[in-house]
């Protein structure tokens, strides 16, 4: 299962990395970093499956760490949701649309 999971995680990470190459602004940097971290996790899961299994077994009893990580990722998710779907600044129209609003477009 570690190979199958690693392959899907690697594929998903590569899709995020390929689709999101923007490093301008805090939200874009977070999304790009998450894509690279997902890709690295997939590579390490494929390369070192026994190390990940032993790490998972050792992390079972770390309840405080898991709760704090879940809360941190929830705040990151809320921030990205607000930036992506929240009210934003009104974007100006293109200069071509403002130049002659009563004329029909040629193409």
C-alpha positions as CSV (number, residue, x, y, z in Angstrom):
1,X,0.0,0.0,0.0
2,X,2.9,2.4,0.6
3,X,3.9,2.1,-3.1
4,X,0.3,2.8,-4.3
5,X,-0.1,5.7,-1.9
6,X,3.3,7.1,-2.8
7,X,2.5,7.0,-6.5
8,X,-0.8,8.8,-6.1
9,X,0.7,11.4,-3.8
10,X,3.6,12.0,-6.2
11,X,1.2,12.3,-9.1
12,X,-1.0,14.8,-7.2
13,X,2.0,16.8,-6.1
14,X,3.4,17.0,-9.6
15,X,0.0,18.2,-10.9
16,X,0.0,21.0,-8.3
17,X,3.6,22.0,-9.0
18,X,2.9,22.0,-12.8
19,X,-0.3,23.9,-12.6
20,X,0.8,26.5,-10.0
21,X,4.1,28.2,-10.7
22,X,3.3,31.5,-9.1
23,X,5.4,32.9,-6.3
24,X,3.8,36.3,-5.9
25,X,1.8,36.9,-2.7
26,X,1.4,34.9,0.5
27,X,-1.4,32.7,-0.7
28,X,0.4,31.8,-4.0
29,X,3.6,31.0,-2.0
30,X,1.7,28.7,0.4
31,X,0.0,26.8,-2.5
32,X,3.3,26.4,-4.3
33,X,5.1,25.2,-1.2
34,X,2.4,22.7,-0.4
35,X,2.7,21.4,-3.9
36,X,6.4,20.9,-3.5
37,X,6.0,19.3,-0.1
38,X,3.4,16.9,-1.4
39,X,5.8,16.0,-4.3
40,X,8.7,15.4,-1.8
41,X,6.4,13.3,0.4
42,X,5.5,11.1,-2.6
43,X,9.1,10.7,-3.6
44,X,10.2,9.8,-0.1
45,X,7.3,7.4,0.3
46,X,8.3,5.6,-2.8
47,X,12.0,5.6,-2.0
48,X,11.8,4.8,1.7
49,X,8.6,3.0,2.5
50,X,9.8,1.2,5.6
51,X,11.0,4.4,7.1
52,X,7.6,6.0,6.7
53,X,5.9,3.0,8.2
54,X,8.2,3.1,11.3
55,X,7.6,6.9,11.6
56,X,3.9,6.4,11.4
57,X,4.0,3.7,14.1
58,X,6.1,6.0,16.4
59,X,3.7,8.9,15.8
60,X,0.6,7.1,17.0
61,X,0.9,8.2,20.6
62,X,1.7,11.9,19.8
63,X,-1.8,13.3,20.3
64,X,-0.7,16.8,21.1
65,X,1.4,17.1,18.0
66,X,-1.4,15.8,15.7
67,X,-4.0,18.2,17.3
68,X,-1.7,21.2,16.9
69,X,-0.9,20.3,13.3
70,X,-4.6,19.8,12.4
71,X,-5.4,23.3,13.9
72,X,-2.5,24.9,12.0
73,X,-3.6,23.3,8.7
74,X,-7.2,24.4,9.4
75,X,-6.0,28.0,9.8
76,X,-4.0,27.7,6.6
77,X,-7.1,26.3,4.8
78,X,-9.3,29.1,6.2
79,X,-6.8,31.7,5.0
80,X,-6.6,30.2,1.5
81,X,-10.4,29.9,1.3
82,X,-10.8,33.5,2.4
83,X,-8.2,34.8,-0.1
84,X,-9.6,32.6,-2.9
85,X,-13.3,33.1,-2.3
86,X,-13.6,36.1,-0.1
87,X,-14.4,39.7,-1.1
88,X,-11.5,41.1,-3.0
89,X,-10.5,44.4,-4.5
90,X,-12.5,45.3,-7.7
91,X,-10.3,44.6,-10.7
92,X,-10.3,47.3,-13.4
93,X,-11.6,46.4,-16.8
94,X,-9.2,46.0,-19.7
95,X,-8.1,49.1,-21.5
96,X,-9.7,47.9,-24.8
97,X,-13.1,47.6,-23.2
98,X,-12.8,51.2,-21.7
99,X,-11.7,52.8,-25.0
100,X,-14.8,52.4,-27.0
101,X,-17.6,50.8,-25.0
102,X,-20.3,51.5,-27.6
103,X,-18.5,49.7,-30.5
104,X,-18.9,46.1,-31.2
105,X,-15.8,43.9,-30.8
106,X,-14.2,42.8,-34.1
107,X,-13.3,39.3,-33.0
